[in-house]
């Protein structure tokens, strides 16, 4: 049962990664998503703070009503190079 739950978690993270890439128009690189104990931690790199904000908006949109039950943390490093 635990393996099935883990697989569903990985599928959800992969879907979220693709969704964020699409909704940010590829402005965020090296996106990684960890899901643990009702938390979603999104990491990556972007050139602007606006792109970082787009990540949070995309995550909330993708989660829909689930965003009330899940803590979302965005750790996107802004590199202006």
N, C-alpha and C positions, 0 to 999 in steps of 0.2 A: 504494500500500500504506500509506503514511504517513497519508493522509486517512482510510482505513478504520480504522486504529489510533486516530486522534484521535477519530473518531466513536464508537467503542466506549468510549473514555475519557470522553467527554461523556455518553454514555448511563449509564455507571456512576455518574458524579458526580450526575446528575439523580436516579437511583434512590436513591442514598445520601441525598440531600437530602430526598426525600419520606419515606424510612424514618426519618430522624432526627426530622423534624417529627412523624411519627406516634408514635414511641416516647417523645418528650418531651412529648407532649400539647400541642404548640404553645407550649411555654414558652421556646423559643429563637427569636429574631427575626433577620432579615437573614442567614440561613444562606447561606454561600458555601463551595463545596468546590473546591479545586484539586488536581489529580493531576499529579505530576511526578516522574519518575525513581524510581518505587517508593515515593513519599511521598504521603500524603494530608494536606492541610492544611485544617482545618475552622475557619471563622471565623463569628462571629455575636455576638448580644447576649442576655443572660439576666438575670433578676432575682435569681437565687440560685446559690450554688456547687453546690447539688444538681442544678440543671438542667444545669450544665456537666458534671457527672459523668455524667448521663444521656446526654449527647452521646457521650462516650467509650464508654460501655457499648453504645449503639446502633450505633456504628461497628464495634466489635469483633464484635458479634453479626451484623451484616450481612456483614462480611468473612468470617466463618466461619474456615475453615482458612487463608485467605489472610492473616489478620492476622499470621501468623508471618513472612511474606515482605514485608510492607508496614509502613513506619513511619507511624504516625498521630500527628498533632500537632493539639491542640485549642487554639484561641486565641479562646475565648469571653469577651468582656468582661462582667463582672458589674456591672450598674447597678441600684442599689436605689431606683429612682424609680417 
